[in-house]
């Protein structure tokens, strides 16, 4: 009894102490909330809400109407204004309005870029203006603005097509050409939740891709090209001439990388070099990224300001800093145009222009608020970029770097001479040496923060990580700062005079060093960690963890990153692992062998599909080695073993249907199968509705996961046209083994999109 009394007394004491501490915890939270409000950090979550609206729009299975989100956005904005004296209600209403605005912006963007998408493979004769030429070591890739679609129906004729040639053509952007081409719709994802090229092609105005059959003939144009076409053609022509010269002077993969860094033309690079820099974690060296754009703007700003300062009259009587910022804005815009003005450079340009605009308005340039404004600009102009890896990587890295800068500003480490002791502090022996050692530490810390912020996006999209990125990234940044950007500007200025060759040799020397370092890093043990595909919910939660760490200023609110990261990590470890995958073309499949590895099965091997399947499975094998050696193939098709003694058949000839439909549990074909074929048949008609398919054996039946929802109908992924009789909903067989999910009265759960 005495022990029980002592325990009760101890519990009561702890309870009283807990209640005594509770007000302190409430006050602690209140102080953190006051600081977040005082520094207006909640504003930074408005772009996050807008991005969520973009994601909701893309998750819709059919094109949303425009009037309803427009009405909701207006109504919510009006209510937020009416509730401006109530902070909580106003904040919630602003967030809801931002979400609705992001949803609306996406629908408006879809309407602005509307372009017909080719329905099926066609061989056509077409004519049009060449808008872009990307030369390759063998052949070239052309983007053609179609003026005469030949015998294609007008409602299906794409506005632009992208074709490849086997031989290097003697033409340039701006030429009017005629050619015969084999065109097909832009490829869909090759596995559920995979990369959707068709969506990206739609937003770039490309409605068909293919290859030229024979030569490309240059003809006199029937009419003048539009002025955007003429300007774009002139820029592309100049880029190609400069890229060819840089590649010829430097040579090898070094020349190809230099051409990519200077002009944005990346097709000269060999596959081995691409694999090398990817394994070293420095693939961004061949992209025109925000780093290059910022350095270009900085060079224009500093040079313009120094030149203006040479005049005492201008320096003492006029705002030359603002003039220099204006010159940097013009130079950045010109650099964006001269490097192709792709999506990545456009985002970097918007961010740079906002920072320089802040200088003109006497505001601090490098702030999280400016980054938020840049995100809002992207949501308004190109909301589809939110889903791209380039946007996610660049803005996550910049957010992390700005957060580091804000922390240093709060500690008073920015704005004073780094080689002098703090003001009022006595001089210390060896202070300069300490600072020289401290600078690399700060660079490594900033690189670590940026790498940590982008790691989840890298892992999600590329399915691999490089542990040595802390070595590769500083080296890459050094080459870009000391070689690439200054060399690009000086070389481009000297190019018209023919005096640019020494500059390109200088740039090539830096690239040779970085490739040497990349080979060293790639050869190190564990240089690449291969990761399997994440569950669909993983990336949103990991993104919220990154946002919580970078947008909030107090650790009380930053602690929200812990549960977000925990849920995201669980999702990263619980991605789907299919026992069989069917490509949307119906010509290739993959099955998991007895050792647990995926093997490609089919007469027509698609290296890209195999690469995507292996990457999503966390398998680092060369795709060329992933063909099932035990799958017997003949002229009619191939057969592969499945779990529990079952089989999968890939049919390429109609004569094989009779036998394969009777013996195989899964039949895959690009043809139309008989109505009484196998229980799980994925033929031309079925795959048009489902897209890529993943099959998972749960011990009793195959669970089917499709890339497309059964009712999906978006402009870049239109619903297949079927006779009215086939659209009538009828009750189907049970959902056990042998059921056909597309014949269910309701959409089967297995056919819900994976959503990666």
TIZAFI-751998 format. One line per field, with one value per residue (C-alpha): y, z, x. Coordinates in nm, 2 decimals. Layout:
py	[Y,...]
pz	[Z,...]
px	[X,...]
This chain:
py	[0.00,0.23,0.17,0.24,0.56,0.67,0.60,0.80,1.09,1.08,1.07,1.37,1.56,1.49,1.60,1.93,1.99,1.91,2.16,2.41,2.37,2.38,2.76,2.79,2.56,2.76,3.08,2.92,2.83,3.17,3.34,3.12,3.20,3.57,3.56,3.38,3.63,3.92,3.80,3.73,3.37,3.26,3.45,3.19,2.92,3.09,2.95,2.61,2.62,2.73,2.44,2.21,2.35,2.27,1.91,1.87,1.98,1.73,1.46,1.51,1.24,1.47,1.84,2.06,2.34,2.69,2.88,2.70,2.75,3.11,3.18,3.01,3.21,3.53,3.44,3.32,3.63,3.86,3.67,3.70,4.07,4.09,3.89,4.10,4.19,3.82,3.68,3.31,3.33,3.56,3.32,3.02,3.20,3.32,2.97,2.84,3.12,3.04,2.67,2.76,3.00,2.73,2.50,2.77,2.87,2.51,2.50,2.83,2.70,2.39,2.61,2.84,2.57,2.35,2.14,1.82,1.50,1.23,0.94,0.65,0.57,0.73,0.76,1.11,1.37,1.70,2.05,2.32,2.55,2.41,2.57,2.39,2.16,1.95,1.79,1.46,1.26,1.08,1.24,1.52,1.59,1.85,2.04,2.14,2.39,2.21,2.42,2.14,1.82,1.62,1.36,1.39,1.50,1.86,1.81,1.56,1.75,1.86,2.21,2.10,1.76,1.63,1.40,1.24,1.18,0.90,1.13,1.47,1.71,2.01,2.25,2.50,2.65,2.87,2.65,2.54,2.17,1.88,1.52,1.19,1.07,0.79,0.97,0.83,0.98,1.10,0.80,0.75,0.63,0.28,0.18,0.30,0.64,0.68,0.97,1.09,1.23,1.29,1.55,1.74,1.72,1.86,2.17,2.23,2.22,1.89,1.66,1.38,1.24,1.01,0.96,1.09,0.83,0.93,1.27,1.61,1.85,2.23,2.42,2.78,2.88,2.94,3.23,3.41,3.26,3.44,3.68,3.45,3.17,3.40,3.52,3.17,3.03,3.30,3.23,2.85,2.89,3.10,2.85,2.56,2.74,2.83,2.48,2.31,2.54,2.48,2.11,2.11,2.32,2.13,1.79,1.47,1.46,1.77,1.97,1.82,1.93,2.28,2.31,2.21,2.46,2.75,2.70,2.45,2.20,1.86,1.60,1.59,1.41,1.03,0.79,0.69,1.04,1.10,0.79,0.90,1.25,1.10,0.85,1.13,1.33,1.63,1.58,1.94,2.05,2.01,2.22,2.59,2.61,2.88,2.89,2.99,3.25,3.40,3.42,3.58,3.84,3.90,3.95,4.20,4.38,4.41,4.51,4.77,4.92,4.94,5.10,5.36,5.43,5.54,5.87,6.07,6.27,5.95,5.78,6.08,6.21,5.91,5.57,5.37,5.06,5.05,5.12,4.83,4.61,4.71,4.62,4.28,4.22,4.29,4.07,3.79,3.80,3.79,3.49,3.31,3.36,3.26,2.94,2.82,2.96,2.62,2.57,2.54,2.86,3.05,2.97,3.08,3.40,3.47,3.43,3.65,3.92,3.93,3.97,4.24,4.41,4.41,4.60,4.86,4.90,4.93,4.59,4.31,4.08,3.74,3.66,3.38,3.62,3.68,3.30,3.28,3.54,3.35,3.04,3.23,3.36,3.00,2.89,3.17,3.12,2.75,2.56,2.22,2.29,2.22,1.84,1.85,1.75,2.06,2.29,2.08,2.05,2.41,2.56,2.32,2.40,2.77,2.76,2.57,2.82,3.12,2.96,2.93,3.29,3.40,3.22,3.38,3.72,3.66,3.59,3.90,3.69,3.87,4.22,4.26,4.19,3.82,3.87,4.12,4.04,4.14,4.51,4.59,4.25,4.26,4.14,3.78,3.61,3.38,3.52,3.54,3.18,3.07,3.25,3.10,2.76,2.85,2.95,2.60,2.48,2.72,2.61,2.25,2.32,2.52,2.23,1.98,2.18,2.21,1.84,1.73,1.95,1.80,1.44,1.32,1.46,1.31,0.97,0.99,1.08,0.91,0.62,0.67,0.89,0.96,0.97,1.17,1.46,1.68,1.63,1.66,1.96,2.21,2.10,2.16,2.50,2.59,2.50,2.69,3.00,3.01,2.85,2.80,3.12,3.37,3.17,3.16,3.53,3.62,3.35,3.46,3.82,3.72,3.46,3.72,3.82,3.47,3.52,3.28,2.96,3.02,3.09,2.76,2.58,2.74,2.62,2.27,2.26,2.31,2.05,1.79,1.84,1.79,1.48,1.34,1.41,1.25,0.93,0.92,0.96,0.71,0.45,0.49,0.21,0.27,0.57,0.51,0.39,0.25,0.30,0.15,0.35,0.54,0.51,0.79,0.97,0.98,1.28,1.52,1.44,1.47,1.80,1.92,1.82,2.03,2.32,2.31,2.32,2.61,2.83,2.85,3.05,2.90,2.54,2.51,2.51,2.34,2.04,1.98,1.84,1.53,1.37,1.47,1.31,1.00,0.95,1.02,0.77,0.51,0.58,0.57,0.22,0.09,0.15,-0.10,-0.40,-0.56,-0.92,-0.83,-0.50,-0.45,-0.16,0.06,-0.04,-0.41,-0.52,-0.57,-0.69,-0.77,-1.06,-1.12,-1.43,-1.68,-1.46,-1.16,-0.96,-0.82,-0.96,-0.81,-1.03,-0.95,-0.97,-0.59,-0.47,-0.12,0.00,0.30,0.10,-0.16,0.12,0.27,-0.06,-0.15,0.20,0.18,-0.16,-0.03,-0.25,-0.10,-0.34,-0.23,-0.25,-0.43,-0.73,-0.74,-0.98,-1.30,-1.58,-1.85,-1.70,-1.90,-1.68,-1.77,-1.57,-1.57,-1.43,-1.51,-1.69,-1.63,-1.80,-1.63,-1.73,-2.06,-2.22,-1.97,-1.80,-1.47,-1.46,-1.17,-1.22,-1.06,-1.26,-1.33,-1.70,-1.73,-1.63,-1.96,-2.14,-1.86,-1.76,-2.12,-2.18,-1.84,-1.66,-1.33,-1.24,-0.92,-0.80,-0.48,-0.65,-0.69,-1.02,-1.25,-1.18,-1.52,-1.49,-1.53,-1.40,-1.11,-0.99,-0.66,-0.60,-0.29,-0.19,-0.26,-0.09,0.22,0.25,0.15,0.26,0.07,-0.20,-0.35,-0.70,-0.81,-1.16,-1.17,-1.54,-1.61,-1.36,-1.08,-0.73,-0.50,-0.14,0.08,0.41,0.56,0.57,0.40,0.73,0.95,1.19,1.48,1.65,1.48,1.15,1.14,0.85,0.59,0.62,0.32,0.24,0.35,-0.01,-0.07,0.24,0.10,0.00,-0.37,-0.58,-0.80,-1.11,-1.13,-0.96,-1.29,-1.44,-1.42,-1.11,-0.83,-0.50,-0.29,-0.49,-0.42,-0.22,0.02,0.11,-0.15,-0.03,-0.20,0.04,0.36,0.55,0.50,0.87,0.89]
pz	[0.00,0.08,-0.26,-0.43,-0.24,-0.33,-0.70,-0.69,-0.52,-0.79,-1.06,-0.91,-0.88,-1.24,-1.35,-1.16,-1.31,-1.65,-1.61,-1.48,-1.79,-2.03,-2.03,-2.11,-2.41,-2.52,-2.49,-2.67,-2.96,-2.95,-2.98,-3.28,-3.44,-3.38,-3.55,-3.85,-3.88,-3.83,-4.10,-4.33,-4.39,-4.44,-4.77,-4.90,-4.88,-5.13,-5.42,-5.26,-5.26,-5.63,-5.71,-5.54,-5.76,-6.07,-5.94,-5.89,-6.24,-6.39,-6.17,-6.33,-6.57,-6.82,-6.91,-6.65,-6.74,-6.72,-6.57,-6.24,-6.12,-6.25,-6.04,-5.74,-5.76,-5.79,-5.50,-5.27,-5.34,-5.26,-4.94,-4.84,-4.89,-4.69,-4.40,-4.40,-4.03,-3.93,-3.98,-3.96,-4.20,-4.44,-4.45,-4.52,-4.79,-4.96,-4.96,-5.11,-5.37,-5.46,-5.50,-5.72,-5.92,-5.99,-6.11,-6.34,-6.47,-6.58,-6.78,-6.94,-7.04,-7.19,-7.40,-7.51,-7.64,-7.79,-8.07,-8.24,-8.14,-8.41,-8.35,-8.49,-8.71,-9.05,-9.34,-9.49,-9.72,-9.55,-9.60,-9.35,-9.21,-9.02,-8.68,-8.51,-8.61,-8.36,-8.53,-8.40,-8.46,-8.72,-8.86,-8.71,-8.53,-8.69,-8.55,-8.84,-8.83,-9.06,-9.33,-9.57,-9.38,-9.70,-9.68,-9.30,-9.18,-9.09,-8.74,-8.67,-8.85,-8.58,-8.56,-8.52,-8.57,-8.47,-8.70,-8.71,-9.02,-9.07,-9.26,-9.17,-9.39,-9.56,-9.43,-9.14,-8.94,-9.16,-9.47,-9.62,-9.67,-9.81,-9.69,-9.65,-9.29,-9.07,-8.79,-8.47,-8.16,-7.90,-7.67,-7.35,-7.03,-7.06,-6.70,-6.47,-6.33,-6.55,-6.75,-6.99,-7.30,-7.47,-7.21,-7.25,-7.63,-7.61,-7.42,-7.66,-7.95,-8.09,-8.20,-8.37,-8.38,-8.63,-8.88,-9.23,-9.51,-9.76,-9.81,-9.71,-10.00,-9.96,-10.16,-10.22,-9.95,-10.07,-9.82,-9.58,-9.24,-8.94,-8.76,-8.45,-8.69,-8.86,-8.53,-8.38,-8.70,-8.70,-8.34,-8.39,-8.70,-8.51,-8.22,-8.45,-8.62,-8.29,-8.14,-8.45,-8.42,-8.05,-8.10,-8.39,-8.20,-7.87,-8.01,-7.84,-7.55,-7.41,-7.72,-7.70,-7.33,-7.41,-7.70,-7.46,-7.19,-7.44,-7.67,-7.51,-7.80,-7.63,-7.91,-7.98,-7.65,-7.66,-7.45,-7.25,-7.16,-7.05,-6.83,-6.68,-6.57,-6.45,-6.23,-6.09,-6.01,-6.23,-6.52,-6.48,-6.63,-6.98,-6.90,-6.90,-6.54,-6.29,-6.20,-6.55,-6.57,-6.24,-6.34,-6.67,-6.50,-6.24,-6.51,-6.70,-6.38,-6.25,-6.59,-6.66,-6.32,-6.34,-6.68,-6.56,-6.25,-6.47,-6.52,-6.19,-6.31,-6.37,-6.05,-5.82,-5.98,-6.13,-6.00,-6.19,-5.98,-6.12,-6.47,-6.43,-6.31,-6.62,-6.84,-6.67,-6.73,-7.10,-7.11,-6.93,-7.17,-7.47,-7.31,-7.27,-7.64,-7.76,-7.56,-7.70,-7.44,-7.31,-7.00,-6.76,-6.88,-6.89,-6.52,-6.44,-6.64,-6.45,-6.12,-6.23,-6.36,-6.03,-5.84,-6.07,-6.05,-5.67,-5.71,-5.92,-5.66,-5.38,-5.23,-5.12,-5.42,-5.27,-5.06,-5.02,-5.12,-5.46,-5.51,-5.42,-5.68,-5.94,-5.86,-5.90,-6.23,-6.35,-6.23,-6.43,-6.75,-6.76,-6.49,-6.65,-6.55,-6.19,-6.27,-6.43,-6.26,-6.38,-6.20,-5.88,-5.86,-5.94,-5.70,-5.42,-5.45,-5.46,-5.16,-4.96,-5.06,-4.97,-4.64,-4.57,-4.67,-4.44,-4.15,-4.21,-4.23,-3.90,-3.75,-3.90,-4.12,-4.44,-4.54,-4.37,-4.49,-4.44,-4.37,-4.09,-3.74,-3.64,-3.55,-3.20,-3.16,-3.08,-3.36,-3.34,-3.47,-3.76,-3.83,-4.20,-4.21,-4.02,-4.27,-4.57,-4.42,-4.33,-4.68,-4.83,-4.52,-4.60,-4.96,-4.86,-4.61,-4.87,-5.12,-4.86,-4.79,-5.16,-5.23,-4.94,-5.06,-5.41,-5.31,-5.29,-5.63,-5.78,-5.63,-5.74,-6.10,-6.18,-5.93,-5.83,-5.61,-5.61,-5.26,-5.39,-5.51,-5.25,-5.44,-5.79,-5.74,-5.61,-5.89,-6.14,-6.00,-6.01,-6.38,-6.46,-6.28,-6.40,-6.74,-6.90,-6.84,-6.89,-7.18,-7.34,-7.32,-7.44,-7.70,-7.84,-7.85,-8.04,-8.27,-8.54,-8.56,-8.59,-8.28,-8.05,-8.08,-7.79,-7.56,-7.65,-7.58,-7.24,-7.18,-7.30,-7.05,-6.76,-6.90,-6.94,-6.57,-6.47,-6.68,-6.52,-6.18,-6.30,-6.41,-6.07,-5.89,-6.10,-6.05,-5.67,-5.47,-5.44,-5.67,-5.77,-5.54,-5.75,-5.59,-5.68,-5.77,-5.49,-5.40,-5.55,-5.21,-5.13,-5.33,-5.20,-4.84,-4.91,-5.08,-4.78,-4.56,-4.78,-4.78,-4.40,-4.35,-4.59,-4.57,-4.19,-3.98,-3.64,-3.54,-3.38,-3.72,-3.90,-3.68,-3.91,-4.15,-3.93,-3.98,-4.34,-4.40,-4.21,-4.43,-4.74,-4.65,-4.59,-4.94,-5.09,-4.95,-5.05,-5.42,-5.65,-5.76,-6.06,-6.16,-6.52,-6.71,-7.05,-7.28,-7.42,-7.77,-7.70,-7.87,-7.55,-7.20,-6.90,-6.66,-6.33,-6.34,-6.07,-5.94,-5.90,-6.20,-6.48,-6.83,-7.15,-7.37,-7.73,-8.09,-8.11,-7.83,-7.71,-7.52,-7.37,-7.23,-7.08,-6.93,-6.77,-6.63,-6.48,-6.33,-6.16,-6.03,-5.88,-6.12,-6.26,-6.54,-6.90,-7.07,-7.37,-7.13,-7.00,-7.26,-7.13,-7.26,-7.17,-7.35,-7.67,-7.98,-8.33,-8.62,-8.44,-8.11,-7.77,-7.45,-7.10,-6.77,-6.49,-6.12,-6.03,-6.37,-6.57,-6.89,-7.08,-7.46,-7.68,-8.02,-8.33,-8.59,-8.58,-8.65,-8.29,-8.12,-8.14,-7.95,-7.72,-7.61,-7.50,-7.31,-7.17,-6.87,-7.01,-7.38,-7.51,-7.86,-8.08,-8.28,-8.20,-8.02,-8.05,-7.81,-7.65,-7.58,-7.25,-6.92,-6.92,-7.27,-7.35,-7.72,-7.93,-7.82,-7.44,-7.43,-7.60,-7.29,-7.02,-7.14,-6.98,-6.74,-6.44,-6.30,-5.95,-5.83,-5.49,-5.45,-5.61,-5.90,-6.08,-5.96,-6.26,-6.23,-6.54,-6.63,-6.76,-6.57,-6.76,-6.82,-6.88,-7.17,-7.17,-7.49,-7.46,-7.38,-7.55,-7.48,-7.76,-7.99,-7.95,-8.09,-7.88,-7.80,-7.63,-7.41,-7.24,-6.88,-6.82,-6.51,-6.57,-6.42,-6.07,-5.99,-5.92,-6.14,-6.49,-6.46,-6.71,-6.51,-6.82,-6.84,-6.48,-6.41,-6.22,-6.26,-6.09,-5.82,-5.99,-6.29,-6.09,-6.21,-6.02,-6.03,-6.02]
px	[0.00,0.29,0.45,0.11,0.07,0.43,0.35,0.03,0.21,0.48,0.22,0.04,0.37,0.46,0.11,0.13,0.47,0.34,0.06,0.31,0.52,0.22,0.19,0.56,0.52,0.22,0.42,0.71,0.48,0.31,0.65,0.75,0.41,0.46,0.80,0.67,0.39,0.63,0.86,0.56,0.66,0.30,0.31,0.57,0.30,0.08,0.29,0.27,-0.10,-0.10,0.13,-0.12,-0.39,-0.18,-0.13,-0.51,-0.57,-0.33,-0.49,-0.83,-0.92,-1.09,-1.04,-1.20,-1.44,-1.30,-1.59,-1.61,-1.25,-1.26,-1.57,-1.42,-1.10,-1.29,-1.53,-1.25,-1.04,-1.34,-1.40,-1.04,-1.06,-1.37,-1.21,-0.89,-0.95,-0.96,-0.61,-0.69,-0.99,-0.81,-0.51,-0.73,-0.93,-0.61,-0.47,-0.79,-0.79,-0.43,-0.51,-0.81,-0.60,-0.33,-0.61,-0.74,-0.40,-0.34,-0.67,-0.59,-0.25,-0.40,-0.63,-0.35,-0.12,-0.40,-0.26,-0.39,-0.22,-0.18,-0.41,-0.21,0.10,0.08,0.31,0.26,0.41,0.42,0.58,0.67,0.93,1.22,1.21,1.49,1.78,1.98,2.27,2.40,2.71,2.50,2.19,1.99,1.66,1.43,1.13,0.90,0.62,0.37,0.20,0.09,0.00,-0.05,-0.33,-0.37,-0.72,-0.72,-0.84,-0.56,-0.28,-0.02,0.09,0.45,0.62,0.96,1.14,1.49,1.71,1.96,2.19,2.31,2.09,2.23,1.97,1.92,1.64,1.43,1.43,1.11,1.12,0.92,0.96,0.79,0.79,0.66,0.48,0.34,0.18,0.43,0.51,0.32,0.47,0.62,0.52,0.24,0.34,0.64,0.76,0.49,0.66,0.32,0.23,0.55,0.52,0.17,0.28,0.56,0.32,0.45,0.17,0.37,0.72,0.88,1.15,1.21,1.18,1.44,1.58,1.46,1.41,1.44,1.18,1.09,0.84,0.49,0.46,0.68,0.73,0.59,0.81,0.85,0.95,1.21,1.35,1.36,1.52,1.79,1.88,1.89,2.10,2.35,2.35,2.42,2.71,2.87,2.81,2.97,3.27,3.32,3.29,3.53,3.79,3.79,3.69,3.57,3.32,3.49,3.39,3.03,3.00,3.14,2.89,2.61,2.72,2.76,2.47,2.24,2.29,2.34,2.31,2.68,2.75,2.80,2.60,2.91,2.98,2.62,2.64,2.97,2.85,2.52,2.70,2.92,2.61,2.70,2.47,2.35,2.69,2.54,2.23,2.18,2.08,2.01,2.38,2.48,2.20,2.30,2.66,2.58,2.36,2.63,2.90,2.68,2.59,2.95,3.09,2.82,2.85,3.23,3.22,2.96,3.17,3.46,3.26,3.26,2.96,2.75,2.87,2.79,2.47,2.29,2.17,2.43,2.35,2.00,2.12,2.36,2.07,1.88,2.18,2.20,1.83,1.88,2.19,2.02,1.72,1.96,2.15,1.82,1.73,2.08,2.07,1.74,1.50,1.41,1.19,1.48,1.65,1.31,1.26,1.61,1.55,1.23,1.41,1.70,1.47,1.28,1.61,1.74,1.40,1.44,1.77,1.60,1.32,1.58,1.49,1.71,1.76,1.83,1.52,1.28,1.00,1.16,1.18,0.81,0.73,0.92,0.72,0.40,0.52,0.59,0.25,0.09,0.29,0.40,0.22,0.31,0.67,0.57,0.57,0.91,1.23,1.42,1.18,1.18,1.56,1.63,1.38,1.46,1.83,1.77,1.54,1.80,2.07,1.85,1.76,2.14,2.19,1.90,2.06,2.39,2.22,2.05,2.39,2.55,2.79,2.70,2.78,3.13,3.48,3.54,3.91,3.86,3.75,3.39,3.35,3.46,3.65,4.02,4.25,4.34,4.65,4.58,4.24,4.29,4.41,4.11,3.88,4.06,3.99,3.64,3.53,3.56,3.37,3.09,3.08,3.06,2.79,2.58,2.64,2.53,2.21,2.13,2.21,1.99,1.70,1.72,1.80,1.44,1.36,1.67,1.58,1.22,1.28,1.61,1.60,1.97,2.18,2.56,2.71,3.00,2.80,2.96,3.28,3.14,2.92,3.18,3.42,3.14,3.05,3.42,3.45,3.13,3.24,3.60,3.57,3.23,3.04,3.33,3.45,3.10,3.06,3.41,3.42,3.08,3.20,3.52,3.34,3.24,3.61,3.74,3.96,3.76,3.96,4.20,3.90,3.74,4.07,4.07,3.71,3.80,4.09,3.85,3.61,3.89,3.96,3.60,3.57,3.89,3.73,3.40,3.59,3.76,3.43,3.24,3.51,3.49,3.31,2.94,2.95,2.58,2.30,2.02,1.67,1.34,1.03,0.85,0.49,0.28,0.23,0.61,0.72,0.44,0.53,0.91,0.84,0.65,0.95,1.19,0.95,0.90,1.28,1.34,1.03,0.99,1.23,1.18,1.26,0.92,0.76,1.05,0.99,0.69,0.94,0.99,0.64,0.64,0.98,0.88,0.57,0.77,1.04,0.77,0.64,0.98,1.03,0.69,0.67,0.51,0.73,0.56,0.60,0.52,0.50,0.34,0.45,0.17,0.27,0.19,0.52,0.73,0.68,0.90,0.87,1.04,1.26,1.34,1.62,1.39,1.52,1.31,1.37,1.24,1.03,0.94,1.06,1.11,1.34,1.29,1.60,1.43,1.14,1.39,1.60,1.29,1.18,1.52,1.56,1.22,1.31,1.64,1.83,2.16,2.21,2.27,1.93,2.09,2.15,1.80,1.65,1.51,1.74,1.49,1.19,1.14,1.06,0.97,0.82,0.48,0.59,0.75,0.65,0.78,0.72,0.52,0.48,0.30,0.38,0.18,0.30,0.29,0.28,0.37,0.20,0.32,0.13,-0.25,-0.18,-0.05,-0.37,-0.54,-0.26,-0.15,-0.50,-0.56,-0.24,-0.12,-0.27,-0.15,-0.15,0.01,-0.01,-0.01,-0.28,-0.65,-0.70,-1.01,-1.29,-1.26,-0.88,-0.70,-0.84,-0.59,-0.55,-0.37,-0.41,-0.42,-0.77,-0.72,-0.38,-0.52,-0.75,-0.51,-0.17,0.12,0.02,0.19,0.09,0.15,0.08,-0.08,-0.08,-0.42,-0.45,-0.28,-0.35,-0.36,-0.23,-0.28,-0.11,-0.43,-0.76,-1.04,-1.23,-0.92,-0.96,-0.71,-0.57,-0.23,-0.39,-0.73,-0.97,-0.98,-1.27,-1.50,-1.84,-2.13,-2.23,-1.90,-1.94,-2.26,-2.18,-2.26,-2.20,-1.89,-1.74,-1.61,-1.28,-1.10,-0.83,-0.94,-1.15,-1.12,-1.11,-1.21,-1.54,-1.64,-1.96,-1.74,-1.38,-1.17,-0.93,-0.64,-0.69,-0.64,-0.34,-0.02,0.04,0.42]
